[in-house]
């Protein structure tokens, strides 16, 4: 079960990592336009901080499960829950559906 849980968590962390890299690119594009007031703290939080936080939590949980050799079902549940949160997050990320 540890391998399956780690694989699911790795896929979820990679997805959130992709969103974080995309967020950094978006923030860089906004900053490059020199628009007054942009990017603001809320945009940086949404585009960069949230994906990095979720990715970091998943990686930390993977390391903890690997070291402790228990908690794989909880890791799998957390990874699947984070994957289910991607669609609502992207709806905010992209400005709506």
C-alpha positions as CSV (number, residue, x, y, z in Angstrom):
1,X,0.0,0.0,0.0
2,X,2.9,2.4,0.7
3,X,4.0,2.3,-3.0
4,X,0.5,3.0,-4.3
5,X,0.0,5.8,-1.8
6,X,3.3,7.3,-2.6
7,X,2.6,7.1,-6.3
8,X,-0.7,8.8,-6.0
9,X,0.8,11.5,-3.8
10,X,3.7,11.9,-6.2
11,X,1.2,12.5,-9.1
12,X,-0.8,14.9,-7.0
13,X,2.4,16.8,-5.9
14,X,3.6,17.0,-9.5
15,X,0.2,18.4,-10.6
16,X,0.3,21.1,-7.9
17,X,4.0,21.7,-8.8
18,X,3.0,22.4,-12.4
19,X,0.4,24.8,-11.1
20,X,3.0,26.6,-9.0
21,X,5.4,26.9,-12.0
22,X,2.6,28.2,-14.1
23,X,1.7,30.6,-11.3
24,X,5.2,32.0,-11.2
25,X,5.1,32.4,-15.0
26,X,1.8,34.3,-14.8
27,X,3.0,36.5,-12.0
28,X,6.2,37.3,-14.0
29,X,4.0,38.2,-17.0
30,X,1.8,40.5,-14.9
31,X,4.9,42.1,-13.4
32,X,6.4,42.6,-16.8
33,X,3.5,44.7,-17.9
34,X,4.2,47.3,-15.3
35,X,0.5,47.8,-14.5
36,X,0.0,49.8,-11.3
37,X,-1.1,47.7,-8.4
38,X,-0.5,44.4,-10.1
39,X,0.5,41.7,-9.1
40,X,-1.0,42.2,-5.7
41,X,-0.6,40.0,-2.7
42,X,-3.8,38.1,-3.3
43,X,-2.7,37.2,-6.8
44,X,0.7,36.0,-5.6
45,X,-1.1,34.0,-2.9
46,X,-3.5,32.4,-5.3
47,X,-1.1,31.7,-8.1
48,X,2.0,30.7,-6.2
49,X,1.6,30.2,-2.5
50,X,-1.4,27.9,-2.5
51,X,0.0,25.4,-5.0
52,X,3.4,25.5,-3.3
53,X,1.7,24.9,0.1
54,X,-0.3,21.9,-1.1
55,X,2.7,20.4,-2.9
56,X,4.9,20.9,0.1
57,X,2.3,19.3,2.4
58,X,2.1,16.3,0.1
59,X,5.9,15.9,-0.1
60,X,6.2,16.2,3.7
61,X,3.4,13.6,4.1
62,X,5.2,11.2,1.7
63,X,8.4,11.6,3.6
64,X,6.7,11.0,6.9
65,X,4.9,7.8,5.6
66,X,8.2,6.6,4.2
67,X,10.0,7.0,7.5
68,X,7.3,5.8,9.8
69,X,6.1,2.9,7.5
70,X,2.5,3.6,8.4
71,X,-0.2,6.0,7.5
72,X,-0.4,5.0,3.8
73,X,-4.2,5.0,3.6
74,X,-4.3,8.6,5.1
75,X,-1.6,9.7,2.5
76,X,-3.6,8.2,-0.3
77,X,-6.8,9.9,1.0
78,X,-5.0,13.3,1.3
79,X,-3.5,12.9,-2.2
80,X,-6.9,12.1,-3.7
81,X,-8.6,14.9,-1.8
82,X,-5.9,17.3,-3.2
83,X,-6.6,16.0,-6.7
84,X,-10.3,16.6,-6.2
85,X,-9.5,20.2,-5.2
86,X,-7.7,20.9,-8.5
87,X,-10.9,21.6,-10.5
88,X,-12.4,24.2,-8.1
89,X,-8.9,25.8,-7.7
90,X,-8.5,26.1,-11.4
91,X,-11.9,27.7,-11.7
92,X,-10.6,30.5,-9.4
93,X,-7.2,30.4,-11.1
94,X,-8.7,31.0,-14.5
95,X,-11.3,33.5,-13.4
96,X,-14.3,31.2,-13.5
97,X,-15.8,28.5,-15.7
